[in-house]
């Protein structure tokens, strides 16, 4: 599963940087971000991922893949810890046990997938590969040698005699077990039932010099076994199968996304497998929401408002107007998130969705003016837009969020019209958030969406963005709010 290193420019504007950071938290070792950075090449690739997601939503399949993932995480952690050890005999034993855990993890996954009702091409191919791999001479020999050496080492018995500062190590010759004798001596003082106590020892703790010296002498007593152990470690220094490790990484992508969606589903929000199309411009999603905002609101026990969007027939541009702070920017983000996530084969937020595959999501959100640049805010904004249009194709989605609001109304209207004309000529999709209601009726390619307010209390935002003609009041309200001239603010000032 390939990917690209750099984050797409739209990630910041669409909150996808926050989303992916939360998704991969705790899985940084798997380098998952490049997978989220690269859109898939076509409809079949998206369907391929959907199939795997559906299989992973089966509790039995999810359990076995999760178990395998956790065991392999332990294998990798053990390999890292073993590299930090400096005593060779201890390193060899730890390596042996790590290989043993790897073999058990692969065998357990193979057995579980054999019994699972898989439907995806991906997991079926994996099941077939694992069946052949675990029956191969190479894996069979690795597992058999590992088990045999572990049994030989477990069967070693030796005696340690300590006399002052002198320690003698010898083969066990039937000497009495002093631990048993001590227990027998004190047995008469036992009162009632005593629960056994188990003590956990860290297997990767580096040995001290006394332990090393004892083990050195044990190795001299059993040279054949320890020689076989050294040869084993040399032969199987690299034992991880590349197909198995590739699956381990790819599995993290699916597990991480499903884990991220859990709190949303528990809160009653819907996520869905979108229908995807190539070469078709129609686009719709019902019950959509901004994933990053939804996660925050759920954590704060707030209400998540969902919205619908649709482009049908000749429509290519959604012009979003209405009250300030009414959810217009959030609407543009959820639209961008839905299209982007559909393009990488993920479940998207919403009850139902049918979306075209876009080759890129381009965003033009207003930026704060930077004092270190010699150009003004308008010039910088125009330059960014020029670069976006140069890289855009007929399959791109452009999201404009109050572009050119730093200039006059007439100039902003002229610039936005020119941009939307170029968008129309290119045949691409666009979401344009604006206070300029005139843009909503630019042509048959445009459709109007309006951020609504409570009819009983116009100052109260509903955060619902609905498909309806622009009201012609957006800019007037923006100016009134900017200069504190709304009815509520004027009434408040009179009252003071």
Secondary structure per residue as TSV (DSSP state, phi and psi in degrees):
chain	resnum	aa	ss	phi	psi
A	1	X	-	360.0	105.6
A	2	X	-	-81.4	-179.1
A	3	X	-	-175.4	179.1
A	4	X	-	-123.6	153.4
A	5	X	S	-75.5	-46.8
A	6	X	S	-77.2	146.5
A	7	X	-	-78.2	134.3
A	8	X	-	-56.9	147.7
A	9	X	T	-61.1	-26.0
A	10	X	H	-76.0	-13.1
A	11	X	H	-58.1	-42.5
A	12	X	H	-65.1	-47.3
A	13	X	H	-67.9	-32.5
A	14	X	T	-94.3	5.8
A	15	X	T	66.3	12.5
A	16	X	H	-68.9	-23.7
A	17	X	H	-66.4	-41.7
A	18	X	H	-65.4	-42.2
A	19	X	H	-63.0	-51.7
A	20	X	H	-66.9	-32.9
A	21	X	H	-62.6	-39.7
A	22	X	H	-72.7	-35.6
A	23	X	H	-63.4	-44.4
A	24	X	H	-90.1	-1.1
A	25	X	T	-55.4	127.4
A	26	X	T	87.7	-6.9
A	27	X	-	-122.2	24.5
A	28	X	G	-58.8	-29.8
A	29	X	G	-63.1	-19.6
A	30	X	G	-90.7	-4.4
A	31	X	-	53.7	58.2
A	32	X	-	-84.1	-21.8
A	33	X	H	-54.7	-41.9
A	34	X	H	-58.0	-28.4
A	35	X	H	-67.6	-38.7
A	36	X	H	-74.2	-17.3
A	37	X	H	-85.5	-14.5
A	38	X	S	-116.7	111.8
A	39	X	-	-62.1	152.0
A	40	X	-	-77.8	163.2
A	41	X	S	-84.2	-18.3
A	42	X	S	-172.6	-179.8
A	43	X	H	-61.3	-42.0
A	44	X	H	-63.2	-37.1
A	45	X	H	-65.6	-38.3
A	46	X	H	-65.7	-45.4
A	47	X	H	-63.2	-35.0
A	48	X	H	-58.9	-45.7
A	49	X	H	-68.8	-37.7
A	50	X	H	-58.8	-41.3
A	51	X	H	-60.5	-43.9
A	52	X	H	-66.4	-41.5
A	53	X	H	-58.7	-43.1
A	54	X	H	-63.9	-41.8
A	55	X	H	-62.1	-41.2
A	56	X	H	-70.3	-17.6
A	57	X	T	-80.3	-10.6
A	58	X	S	-71.9	122.4
A	59	X	H	-54.2	-38.8
A	60	X	H	-66.4	-45.5
A	61	X	H	-65.7	-43.8
A	62	X	H	-58.4	-41.7
A	63	X	H	-64.1	-44.9
A	64	X	H	-71.9	-36.6
A	65	X	H	-68.5	-40.8
A	66	X	H	-63.5	-43.9
A	67	X	H	-61.2	-44.7
A	68	X	H	-60.7	-43.7
A	69	X	H	-60.1	-44.5
A	70	X	H	-66.1	-39.3
A	71	X	H	-67.5	-39.7
A	72	X	H	-69.2	-31.6
A	73	X	H	-63.4	-39.1
A	74	X	H	-64.7	-38.6
A	75	X	H	-61.1	-46.0
A	76	X	H	-66.1	-40.0
A	77	X	H	-63.3	-40.1
A	78	X	H	-64.7	-39.7
A	79	X	H	-62.7	-41.1
A	80	X	H	-64.7	-42.5
A	81	X	H	-66.7	-38.0
A	82	X	H	-63.3	-37.7
A	83	X	H	-62.4	-24.9
A	84	X	H	-81.1	-15.8
A	85	X	-	-75.0	149.9
A	86	X	-	-115.6	-9.5
A	87	X	-	-93.0	118.0
A	88	X	H	-60.9	-43.1
A	89	X	H	-64.8	-38.1
A	90	X	H	-66.6	-41.6
A	91	X	H	-60.0	-40.9
A	92	X	H	-64.2	-43.3
A	93	X	H	-66.0	-41.3
A	94	X	H	-64.0	-38.5
A	95	X	H	-63.9	-42.7
A	96	X	H	-58.1	-47.5
A	97	X	H	-67.2	-33.3
A	98	X	H	-66.9	-41.5
A	99	X	H	-62.2	-39.7
A	100	X	H	-61.2	-41.7
A	101	X	H	-65.6	-38.0
A	102	X	H	-61.7	-47.0
A	103	X	H	-62.1	-41.9
A	104	X	H	-65.4	-39.8
A	105	X	H	-63.5	-43.8
A	106	X	H	-66.0	-44.0
A	107	X	H	-63.7	-40.3
A	108	X	H	-65.0	-42.0
A	109	X	H	-64.2	-41.5
A	110	X	H	-61.7	-44.8
A	111	X	H	-63.7	-43.1
A	112	X	H	-66.2	-42.1
A	113	X	H	-69.6	-30.9
A	114	X	H	-62.3	-32.6
A	115	X	T	-92.9	-1.8
A	116	X	S	-94.5	143.2
A	117	X	-	-82.1	79.2
A	118	X	-	-82.3	142.2
A	119	X	-	-119.5	-20.2
A	120	X	-	-78.5	146.2
A	121	X	H	-63.8	-38.7
A	122	X	H	-61.7	-51.8
A	123	X	H	-74.3	-28.2
A	124	X	H	-66.4	-40.7
A	125	X	H	-65.4	-39.2
A	126	X	H	-63.0	-44.3
A	127	X	H	-59.1	-43.0
A	128	X	H	-64.5	-43.1
A	129	X	H	-63.4	-45.1
A	130	X	H	-63.2	-37.3
A	131	X	H	-59.9	-42.5
A	132	X	H	-73.5	-38.8
A	133	X	H	-65.4	-46.3
A	134	X	H	-70.2	-21.0
A	135	X	T	-93.7	-1.7
A	136	X	S	-72.0	156.8
A	137	X	H	-62.9	-38.4
A	138	X	H	-63.7	-49.5
A	139	X	H	-69.7	-40.4
A	140	X	H	-60.3	-42.0
A	141	X	H	-65.8	-42.2
A	142	X	H	-60.0	-48.5
A	143	X	H	-65.1	-41.7
A	144	X	H	-66.9	-44.1
A	145	X	H	-63.2	-41.2
A	146	X	H	-61.8	-48.9
A	147	X	H	-63.4	-40.7
A	148	X	H	-64.9	-44.6
A	149	X	H	-66.1	-40.4
A	150	X	H	-61.1	-39.8
A	151	X	H	-67.1	-41.5
A	152	X	H	-62.1	-43.3
A	153	X	H	-67.9	-37.8
A	154	X	H	-67.3	-25.6
A	155	X	H	-84.2	-9.6
A	156	X	-	-66.4	130.9
A	157	X	-	-128.7	133.5
A	158	X	E	-144.4	163.6
A	159	X	E	-115.2	142.2
A	160	X	E	-122.0	123.6
A	161	X	E	-113.6	128.2
A	162	X	E	-116.4	121.1
A	163	X	E	-131.8	100.2
A	164	X	T	64.5	-121.9
A	165	X	T	-94.7	5.9
A	166	X	E	-103.0	133.1
A	167	X	E	-123.9	127.4
A	168	X	E	-113.9	135.0
A	169	X	E	-118.7	128.0
A	170	X	E	-145.4	166.8
A	171	X	E	-62.5	147.3
A	172	X	-	-72.8	126.0
A	173	X	-	-120.2	30.8
A	174	X	S	85.5	13.9
A	175	X	-	-59.4	152.3
A	176	X	-	-62.6	148.3
A	177	X	-	-86.7	105.8
A	178	X	H	-65.6	-30.4
A	179	X	H	-62.4	-41.8
A	180	X	H	-66.4	-38.2
A	181	X	H	-64.9	-40.1
A	182	X	H	-63.4	-44.2
A	183	X	H	-62.4	-40.2
A	184	X	H	-65.8	-39.6
A	185	X	H	-62.1	-40.8
A	186	X	H	-93.7	2.2
A	187	X	G	-61.2	-32.6
A	188	X	G	-68.8	-16.0
A	189	X	G	-92.3	-2.9
A	190	X	-	-68.7	134.8
A	191	X	-	-124.9	116.8
A	192	X	S	73.9	-173.2
A	193	X	-	-87.1	129.7
A	194	X	-	-107.4	124.7
A	195	X	-	-72.6	135.9
A	196	X	-	-67.6	147.5
A	197	X	-	-114.0	128.9
A	198	X	-	-102.2	138.6
A	199	X	-	-117.6	126.2
A	200	X	-	-92.8	131.3
A	201	X	-	-113.3	138.9
A	202	X	-	-72.8	114.9
A	203	X	T	-68.6	-23.2
A	204	X	T	-96.9	7.5
A	205	X	S	-66.6	129.1
A	206	X	-	-61.8	139.9
A	207	X	-	-69.6	149.7
A	208	X	-	-86.7	176.3
A	209	X	H	-66.6	-29.1
A	210	X	H	-70.8	-45.7
A	211	X	H	-61.1	-40.7
A	212	X	H	-61.6	-44.2
A	213	X	H	-63.6	-40.7
A	214	X	H	-63.3	-45.9
A	215	X	H	-65.6	-36.2
A	216	X	H	-55.9	-43.8
A	217	X	H	-72.9	-32.4
A	218	X	H	-64.0	-40.8
A	219	X	H	-62.9	-33.5
A	220	X	H	-70.5	-30.2
A	221	X	H	-74.4	-28.2
A	222	X	T	-127.3	64.6
A	223	X	H	-63.5	-33.9
A	224	X	H	-63.2	-45.6
A	225	X	H	-65.5	-45.3
A	226	X	H	-73.8	-27.9
A	227	X	H	-67.7	-41.2
A	228	X	H	-63.6	-36.8
A	229	X	H	-64.0	-43.1
A	230	X	H	-64.5	-42.6
A	231	X	H	-66.2	-38.5
A	232	X	H	-59.7	-48.3
A	233	X	H	-64.4	-34.1
A	234	X	H	-69.0	-41.6
A	235	X	H	-69.3	-35.9
A	236	X	T	-113.6	37.9
A	237	X	S	-60.8	-42.6
A	238	X	S	-108.2	105.4
A	239	X	-	-119.8	-10.6
A	240	X	-	-75.2	128.6
A	241	X	-	-77.7	132.0
A	242	X	H	-62.9	-35.2
A	243	X	H	-67.3	-40.6
A	244	X	H	-63.9	-44.0
A	245	X	H	-70.9	-33.4
A	246	X	H	-62.9	-44.0
A	247	X	H	-63.3	-39.7
A	248	X	H	-57.1	-43.6
A	249	X	H	-69.1	-46.9
A	250	X	H	-62.1	-36.1
A	251	X	H	-60.4	-33.0
A	252	X	H	-63.1	-35.0
A	253	X	H	-60.1	-48.6
A	254	X	H	-69.9	-44.4
A	255	X	H	-64.1	-40.7
A	256	X	H	-65.1	-42.2
A	257	X	H	-67.9	-42.1
A	258	X	H	-64.6	-37.1
A	259	X	H	-65.7	-38.9
A	260	X	H	-64.1	-32.8
A	261	X	H	-80.0	-16.0
A	262	X	H	-54.6	-52.6
A	263	X	H	-63.6	-29.0
A	264	X	H	-67.0	-44.3
A	265	X	H	-66.9	-39.7
A	266	X	H	-61.8	-31.7
A	267	X	T	-80.7	0.6
A	268	X	T	91.7	4.6
A	269	X	-	-82.1	152.1
A	270	X	-	-101.9	141.7
A	271	X	E	-127.4	152.7
A	272	X	E	-144.9	163.6
A	273	X	-	-89.1	111.2
A	274	X	-	-73.6	144.3
A	275	X	E	-69.9	136.1
A	276	X	E	-122.6	145.3
A	277	X	E	-133.5	152.2
A	278	X	S	-122.1	130.9
A	279	X	S	83.7	3.1
A	280	X	-	-114.5	135.9
A	281	X	-	-95.9	-14.3
A	282	X	-	-59.1	140.7
A	283	X	E	-148.0	130.2
A	284	X	E	-154.3	150.8
A	285	X	E	-155.8	132.8
A	286	X	E	-111.8	143.5
A	287	X	E	67.9	32.5
A	288	X	E	-79.6	156.8
A	289	X	-	-156.9	160.6
A	290	X	-	-78.1	116.7
A	291	X	H	-60.1	-45.7
A	292	X	H	-64.1	-44.0
A	293	X	H	-65.3	-40.9
A	294	X	H	-62.1	-43.0
A	295	X	H	-60.7	-41.2
A	296	X	H	-68.6	-43.1
A	297	X	H	-65.4	-38.4
A	298	X	H	-63.6	-41.6
A	299	X	H	-63.5	-31.8
A	300	X	T	-93.9	8.7
A	301	X	T	61.5	32.1
A	302	X	-	-94.3	175.3
A	303	X	-	-96.1	134.0
A	304	X	-	-99.4	119.4
A	305	X	-	-92.9	130.0
A	306	X	-	-103.6	157.5
A	307	X	E	-137.9	160.6
A	308	X	E	-112.8	150.1
A	309	X	E	-142.8	154.4
A	310	X	E	-159.6	138.3
A	311	X	E	-121.9	126.0
A	312	X	-	-135.6	158.8
A	313	X	T	59.8	-130.5
A	314	X	T	-80.9	-4.8
A	315	X	-	-64.2	134.8
A	316	X	-	-131.0	-19.2
A	317	X	E	-126.5	124.8
A	318	X	E	-95.9	117.4
A	319	X	E	-100.2	116.5
A	320	X	E	-108.9	116.1
A	321	X	E	-126.5	-173.4
A	322	X	E	121.9	-168.2
A	323	X	S	-62.7	143.2
A	324	X	T	-62.7	149.3
A	325	X	T	57.4	28.2
A	326	X	S	-102.4	6.4
A	327	X	S	102.2	11.5
A	328	X	H	-66.3	-46.2
A	329	X	H	-64.3	-41.2
A	330	X	H	-60.6	-39.8
A	331	X	H	-60.5	-43.4
A	332	X	H	-65.7	-36.7
A	333	X	H	-67.4	-44.9
A	334	X	H	-65.1	-32.3
A	335	X	H	-66.0	-46.4
A	336	X	H	-64.1	-42.2
A	337	X	H	-60.1	-45.3
A	338	X	H	-59.5	-47.0
A	339	X	H	-67.8	-41.0
A	340	X	H	-66.3	-47.4
A	341	X	H	-65.7	-35.5
A	342	X	H	-61.3	-34.9
A	343	X	H	-73.6	-14.5
A	344	X	T	-109.8	11.6
A	345	X	T	82.6	17.6
A	346	X	-	-91.9	159.0
A	347	X	-	-65.2	144.0
A	348	X	E	-114.9	155.7
A	349	X	E	-71.0	122.3
A	350	X	S	149.3	159.9
A	351	X	S	-73.7	-39.1
A	352	X	E	-155.2	143.2
A	353	X	E	-150.3	143.0
A	354	X	E	-135.0	111.0
A	355	X	E	-131.6	143.7
A	356	X	E	-76.6	149.6
A	357	X	-	-78.7	121.1
A	358	X	-	-101.6	144.8
A	359	X	S	-78.6	-22.8
A	360	X	-	-163.6	150.0
A	361	X	E	-108.0	118.4
A	362	X	E	-105.7	135.9
A	363	X	E	-125.6	139.9
A	364	X	E	-129.0	88.9
A	365	X	E	-103.9	143.7
A	366	X	-	-63.2	139.2
A	367	X	-	-111.4	153.5
A	368	X	-	-68.4	142.0
A	369	X	-	-67.8	134.2
A	370	X	-	-102.2	128.2
A	371	X	T	-69.4	-22.3
A	372	X	T	-77.8	-12.3
A	373	X	S	-94.0	148.5
A	374	X	S	-83.8	-18.8
A	375	X	S	-85.5	155.9
A	376	X	-	-82.2	175.2
A	377	X	H	-64.2	-42.1
A	378	X	H	-65.0	-43.4
A	379	X	H	-62.7	-42.6
A	380	X	H	-64.3	-39.8
A	381	X	H	-65.4	-41.4
A	382	X	H	-65.4	-39.7
A	383	X	H	-65.4	-40.4
A	384	X	H	-63.7	-41.8
A	385	X	H	-64.7	-39.3
A	386	X	H	-60.1	-44.2
A	387	X	H	-64.6	-38.9
A	388	X	H	-64.0	-44.9
A	389	X	H	-67.9	-28.9
A	390	X	H	-67.7	-35.5
A	391	X	H	-92.4	-9.0
A	392	X	-	-72.4	149.6
A	393	X	-	-126.2	179.5
A	394	X	T	-65.3	-17.1
A	395	X	T	-100.3	11.7
A	396	X	-	-92.9	160.9
A	397	X	E	-119.3	124.9
A	398	X	E	-109.2	129.3
A	399	X	E	-116.6	116.2
A	400	X	E	-108.1	123.9
A	401	X	E	-116.5	97.7
A	402	X	S	51.9	49.3
A	403	X	T	-67.7	140.6
A	404	X	T	64.1	29.0
A	405	X	T	-76.8	-2.2
A	406	X	T	-86.0	-3.6
A	407	X	S	-108.7	-173.3
A	408	X	-	-72.1	163.3
A	409	X	H	-60.6	-45.7
A	410	X	H	-64.3	-41.9
A	411	X	H	-67.3	-41.9
A	412	X	H	-62.2	-40.6
A	413	X	H	-65.3	-43.8
A	414	X	H	-61.6	-47.9
A	415	X	H	-64.9	-43.7
A	416	X	H	-65.1	-39.6
A	417	X	H	-61.5	-44.1
A	418	X	H	-61.8	-43.6
A	419	X	H	-63.1	-46.7
A	420	X	H	-67.0	-31.9
A	421	X	H	-62.8	-40.8
A	422	X	H	-67.9	-36.8
A	423	X	H	-61.9	-43.1
A	424	X	H	-64.6	-44.3
A	425	X	H	-62.1	-37.7
A	426	X	H	-73.1	-23.4
A	427	X	T	80.6	13.7
A	428	X	-	-85.0	172.4
A	429	X	E	-95.0	155.7
A	430	X	E	-153.7	143.8
A	431	X	E	-120.5	121.9
A	432	X	E	-120.6	107.3
A	433	X	E	-89.0	125.0
A	434	X	-	-154.6	160.4
A	435	X	S	-97.7	1.1
A	436	X	-	-93.7	95.4
A	437	X	G	-62.7	-25.3
A	438	X	G	-60.6	-26.1
A	439	X	G	-68.4	-22.2
A	440	X	G	-67.3	-21.3
A	441	X	G	-117.6	34.1
A	442	X	S	-64.7	-43.1
A	443	X	S	-165.3	-178.2
A	444	X	T	-67.3	-13.0
A	445	X	T	-78.9	-15.7
A	446	X	E	-102.7	148.1
A	447	X	E	-135.6	142.0
A	448	X	E	-93.9	133.5
A	449	X	E	-124.4	140.3
A	450	X	E	-128.6	130.9
A	451	X	E	-75.8	121.1
A	452	X	E	-96.7	162.9
A	453	X	E	-123.4	168.0
A	454	X	E	-69.4	122.4
A	455	X	T	-58.5	-30.8
A	456	X	T	-80.8	-20.9
A	457	X	E	-147.1	89.6
A	458	X	E	-57.5	-18.6
A	459	X	E	-79.2	-12.0
A	460	X	E	-95.6	123.0
A	461	X	E	-83.7	139.6
A	462	X	E	-95.1	-18.0
A	463	X	E	61.9	17.5
A	464	X	E	-96.3	128.7
A	465	X	E	-112.2	117.0
A	466	X	E	-119.3	155.7
A	467	X	E	-80.1	107.8
A	468	X	S	-165.8	163.0
A	469	X	-	-60.5	146.7
A	470	X	-	-63.5	145.9
A	471	X	-	-88.7	-11.2
A	472	X	S	79.0	8.6
A	473	X	-	-113.4	-2.7
A	474	X	H	-59.8	-48.3
A	475	X	H	-69.1	-39.3
A	476	X	H	-60.4	-42.8
A	477	X	H	-66.5	-37.2
A	478	X	H	-62.2	-44.3
A	479	X	H	-65.5	-43.4
A	480	X	H	-61.7	-40.7
A	481	X	H	-70.5	-38.2
A	482	X	H	-60.5	-38.0
A	483	X	T	-104.9	18.7
A	484	X	T	56.2	42.2
A	485	X	-	-113.6	15.3
A	486	X	S	-70.1	162.5
A	487	X	H	-55.7	-44.3
A	488	X	H	-64.8	-43.0
A	489	X	H	-70.2	-38.7
A	490	X	H	-65.3	-42.6
A	491	X	H	-62.1	-38.7
A	492	X	H	-64.9	-42.3
A	493	X	H	-68.7	-38.4
A	494	X	H	-62.0	-41.4
A	495	X	H	-62.2	-34.0
A	496	X	-	-74.0	360.0
